[in-house]
Amino acid sequence: MGTFFKNNNEYEYINIPPKDIKFLYNITEDSFAYVILNNTFIAFKSLEEILYLIYCTVNNSIICYNLKNNKKINEIKSHHDEYISNFKHYSDKENKRDLIMTISLEDNNIRIWNLINWECILNIKNINKMGYLYSACFLYNNKQIYIITCNFNLLNNPEFIKIFDFKGNKIREINKSDDITYIIETYYDKDISKNYIITGNLGFVKSYNVDKFELYHKYYEKENGTHLDILIHKKDKIIQLIESCFDGNISIWNFHTGKLLYKIKVSKWLTCICLWNNNNLFVGCYDKTIKLIDLENKSIIKILEGHKDWVLTIKVVEHTKYGKCLISQGRRKDQIKLWINDI
């Protein structure tokens, strides 16, 4: 049994390889994702056991979709001044609610929504003074929910990583640097009860210890391109940091030592990654394909074709009808697709 952690949630995936992943149909007709970032949509099972897909349209509406019965539940006017670039989800079990974060790269704003009634319960405006807001995430620490935003360097005006409380008050800044950060995530190591912040930057990946708000490790050989996706995976009692890079490599690091374990050459300009199980990783690519990687043999074992543009986001979900499935989205009007495991 393998364990996969992301965004402070924990999943267990049985090591059954995808026998024959194949395209089934386009789920959407109106989805739109322009910016080359991950999390252009989110797919998750809510606390009420509903399998949701949430995405953005070209007119900047948020669509809430039920994957069980293939029906739109709601359409919400986002109130962002510019296009929504990515989404994050958090299960707030203490308050029995699902929280949705919408992030707008160009208007520098974050909105937090209560999924039950789509009430906007928090709006943090003008986060970066001199740059874009590429990413943000939730952090649950000491029984409190926080919002963490990425830093961005524009015209030699570097920004901090900023931490906000759930009232929108900025309570801390860390790491004022020349980094251009494209993705920021959190990871909770339950074995040692510690929280970490992880950033994918232009050139390298970093982690920070939340207890001290200090740099923990820099996962670095050489500055080798933009890092657009990161996940943490526990295998053989080792916490692995897996990341994709524009240089065409998937790099696997020992999270707690910063040591590079191995690399897998895939193709030029990698975007998103998603674990299917302990041994299989899906990789979204610039060449419009999704490649299935065997992590044991360090090789490509299948190539999925069908997208018309960059593949920006891929997610694995447990579908009510089709079992374990893959959902993906390409750039621009390339619609969100459902892939099933034909076993």
Residue pairs with C-beta under 8 A, 6 or more apart in sequence:
1 12
1 13
1 14
1 15
1 278
2 12
2 13
2 14
2 15
2 233
2 234
2 235
2 275
2 277
2 278
2 279
3 10
3 11
3 12
3 13
3 233
3 234
4 10
4 11
4 12
4 13
4 231
4 232
4 233
4 234
4 275
5 11
5 187
5 188
5 231
5 232
5 233
5 234
6 185
6 231
6 232
7 88
7 89
7 90
7 137
7 138
7 185
7 186
8 90
8 138
8 139
8 140
8 186
8 187
8 188
9 91
10 190
13 275
13 276
13 277
13 278
13 316
14 277
15 277
15 278
15 279
16 277
17 276
17 277
17 279
17 280
18 276
18 280
18 292
18 302
18 324
18 326
18 341
19 341
19 342
19 343
20 341
20 342
20 343
21 292
21 302
21 304
21 326
21 339
21 340
21 341
21 342
22 339
22 340
22 342
23 304
23 306
23 337
23 338
23 339
24 322
24 337
24 338
24 339
24 340
25 337
25 338
26 335
26 336
26 337
26 338
27 53
27 65
27 67
27 70
27 327
27 335
27 336
27 337
27 338
28 53
28 55
28 63
28 65
28 335
28 336
29 335
30 57
30 58
30 63
31 41
31 55
31 56
31 57
31 63
31 329
31 333
31 335
31 336
32 56
32 57
32 58
32 83
32 332
32 333
33 40
33 41
33 55
33 56
33 312
33 313
33 329
33 330
33 331
33 332
33 334
34 83
34 85
34 331
34 332
35 83
35 85
35 86
35 105
36 228
36 271
36 310
36 312
36 331
37 85
37 86
37 105
37 134
37 135
37 182
37 183
37 228
37 312
38 86
38 183
38 228
38 229
38 271
38 272
38 312
38 313
39 86
39 87
39 88
39 135
39 313
40 55
40 56
40 85
40 86
40 87
40 312
40 313
40 329
41 53
41 54
41 55
41 56
41 87
41 313
41 315
41 327
41 329
41 336
42 52
42 53
42 54
42 55
42 87
42 88
42 89
42 100
42 315
43 51
43 52
43 53
43 54
43 67
43 315
43 317
43 327
44 51
44 52
44 89
44 91
44 98
44 317
45 51
45 52
45 317
45 318
46 52
46 91
46 98
46 115
47 91
47 93
47 96
47 97
47 98
50 66
50 68
51 66
51 67
51 68
51 317
51 318
51 319
51 320
52 64
52 65
52 66
52 67
52 73
52 115
53 65
53 66
53 67
53 327
53 336
54 62
54 63
54 64
54 65
54 87
54 89
54 100
55 62
55 63
55 65
55 87
55 329
55 336
56 62
56 63
56 78
56 83
56 84
56 87
57 63
58 333
60 77
60 78
60 80
60 82
60 83
60 84
61 75
61 76
61 77
61 78
62 75
62 76
62 77
62 78
62 84
62 100
62 102
62 113
62 118
63 72
63 74
63 75
63 76
64 72
64 73
64 74
64 75
64 76
64 115
64 118
65 71
65 72
65 73
66 72
66 73
67 317
67 319
67 320
68 319
68 320
68 321
74 118
76 113
76 118
78 84
78 102
78 111
79 111
79 120
79 123
80 102
80 104
80 107
80 109
80 111
81 104
81 106
81 107
81 109
82 104
82 105
82 106
82 107
83 104
83 105
83 106
84 102
84 103
84 104
85 103
85 104
85 105
85 106
85 134
86 103
86 135
87 100
87 101
87 102
87 103
88 100
88 101
88 103
88 136
88 137
88 138
89 98
89 99
89 100
89 101
90 98
90 99
90 101
90 138
90 140
90 145
91 98
91 99
92 98
92 99
92 145
94 143
97 114
97 115
97 116
98 114
98 115
98 116
99 112
99 113
99 114
99 115
99 138
99 145
100 112
100 113
100 115
101 110
101 111
101 112
101 113
101 136
101 137
101 138
101 147
102 110
102 111
102 113
103 110
103 133
103 135
103 136
104 110
104 133
105 132
105 133
105 134
106 132
108 125
108 126
108 127
108 128
108 132
108 133
109 123
109 124
109 125
109 126
109 127
109 133
110 122
110 123
110 124
110 127
110 133
110 136
110 147
110 149
111 120
111 122
111 123
111 124
112 120
112 121
112 122
112 123
112 147
113 119
113 120
113 121
114 121
122 147
122 166
122 167
122 168
123 168
124 147
124 149
124 164
124 168
127 133
127 136
127 149
127 162
128 149
128 151
128 152
128 159
129 157
129 159
130 154
130 155
130 157
130 159
131 152
131 153
131 154
131 157
131 159
132 152
132 154
133 149
133 150
133 152
134 150
134 152
134 180
134 181
134 182
134 183
135 149
135 150
135 181
135 182
135 183
135 184
136 147
136 148
136 149
136 150
136 184
137 147
137 148
137 184
137 185
137 186
138 145
138 146
138 147
138 148
138 186
139 145
139 146
139 147
139 148
139 163
139 186
139 195
139 197
139 210
140 146
140 186
140 188
140 195
141 195
141 210
144 165
144 166
145 166
146 163
146 164
146 165
146 166
146 171
147 163
147 164
147 165
147 166
148 161
148 162
148 163
148 164
148 184
148 186
148 197
149 161
149 162
149 164
149 184
150 161
150 181
150 182
150 183
150 184
150 199
151 158
151 159
151 160
151 161
151 162
151 175
151 176
151 177
151 179
151 181
151 199
152 158
152 159
152 180
152 181
153 159
153 177
153 178
153 179
153 180
158 176
158 177
158 178
158 179
159 176
160 173
160 174
160 175
160 176
161 173
161 174
161 175
161 181
161 184
161 197
161 199
161 208
162 170
162 172
162 173
163 170
163 171
163 172
163 173
163 174
164 170
164 171
165 171
172 213
174 208
174 213
174 214
175 206
175 208
175 215
179 199
179 201
179 202
179 206
180 201
180 202
181 199
181 200
181 201
182 200
182 201
182 202
182 226
182 227
182 228
183 199
183 200
183 227
183 228
183 229
183 230
184 197
184 198
184 199
184 200
185 197
185 198
185 199
185 230
185 231
186 195
186 196
186 197
186 198
186 210
187 195
187 196
187 198
187 207
187 232
187 255
188 194
188 195
188 196
189 195
189 196
189 239
194 209
194 210
194 211
195 210
195 211
196 207
196 208
196 209
196 210
196 216
197 207
197 208
197 210
198 205
198 206
198 207
198 208
198 230
198 232
198 241
199 205
199 206
199 207
199 208
200 226
200 227
200 228
200 229
200 230
200 243
201 227
202 223
202 225
202 226
202 227
203 220
203 223
203 224
203 225
203 227
204 218
204 219
204 220
204 223
204 224
204 227
205 218
205 219
205 220
205 227
205 230
205 241
205 243
205 253
206 215
206 216
206 217
206 218
206 219
207 215
207 216
207 217
207 219
207 241
207 255
208 214
208 215
208 216
209 215
209 216
217 255
217 256
217 257
217 258
218 258
219 241
219 243
219 251
219 253
219 258
219 260
221 260
224 245
224 246
224 247
224 249
225 245
225 246
225 247
226 245
226 246
227 243
227 244
227 245
227 246
228 244
228 246
228 270
228 271
228 272
229 243
229 244
229 271
229 272
229 273
230 241
230 242
230 243
231 241
231 242
231 243
231 273
231 274
231 275
232 239
232 240
232 241
232 242
232 255
233 239
233 240
233 242
233 275
233 278
234 240
235 278
238 254
238 261
239 254
239 255
239 256
240 252
240 253
240 254
240 255
240 261
241 252
241 253
241 254
241 255
242 250
242 251
242 252
242 253
242 273
242 275
242 281
243 250
243 251
243 253
243 273
244 250
244 270
244 271
244 272
244 273
244 283
245 251
245 270
246 268
246 269
246 270
248 265
248 266
248 267
248 268
248 269
248 270
249 263
249 264
249 265
249 266
249 270
250 263
250 264
250 266
250 270
250 273
250 281
250 283
250 293
251 260
251 263
252 260
252 261
252 262
252 263
252 264
252 295
253 259
253 260
253 261
254 261
262 298
264 293
264 295
264 298
264 299
266 283
266 285
266 291
266 293
266 300
267 285
267 286
267 287
267 289
267 291
268 285
268 286
268 287
269 285
269 286
269 287
270 283
270 284
270 285
270 286
271 284
271 285
271 286
271 310
271 311
271 312
272 283
272 284
272 311
272 312
272 313
272 314
273 281
273 282
273 283
273 284
273 314
274 281
274 282
274 314
274 315
274 316
274 326
275 281
275 282
275 316
276 282
276 292
276 316
276 324
276 326
278 295
279 294
279 295
279 296
280 292
280 293
280 294
280 295
280 301
281 292
281 293
281 295
282 290
282 291
282 292
282 293
282 314
282 316
282 326
283 290
283 291
283 292
283 293
284 290
284 310
284 311
284 312
284 313
284 314
284 328
285 291
285 310
285 311
286 310
288 305
288 307
288 308
288 309
288 310
288 311
288 330
289 303
289 304
289 305
289 307
289 311
290 303
290 304
290 307
290 311
290 314
290 326
290 328
290 339
291 300
291 302
291 303
291 304
292 300
292 301
292 302
292 303
292 304
293 299
293 300
293 301
294 300
294 301
304 339
306 337
307 328
307 330
307 334
307 337
308 330
308 334
309 330
309 331
309 332
309 334
310 330
310 331
311 328
311 329
311 330
311 331
312 329
312 330
312 331
313 328
313 329
314 326
314 327
314 328
314 329
315 326
315 327
315 328
316 324
316 325
316 326
316 327
317 324
317 325
317 327
318 324
318 325
319 325
319 338
319 340
322 338
322 340
322 341
323 340
323 341
324 341
325 338
325 339
325 340
325 341
326 338
326 339
326 340
327 336
327 337
327 338
327 339
328 336
328 337
328 339
329 335
329 336
329 337
330 337
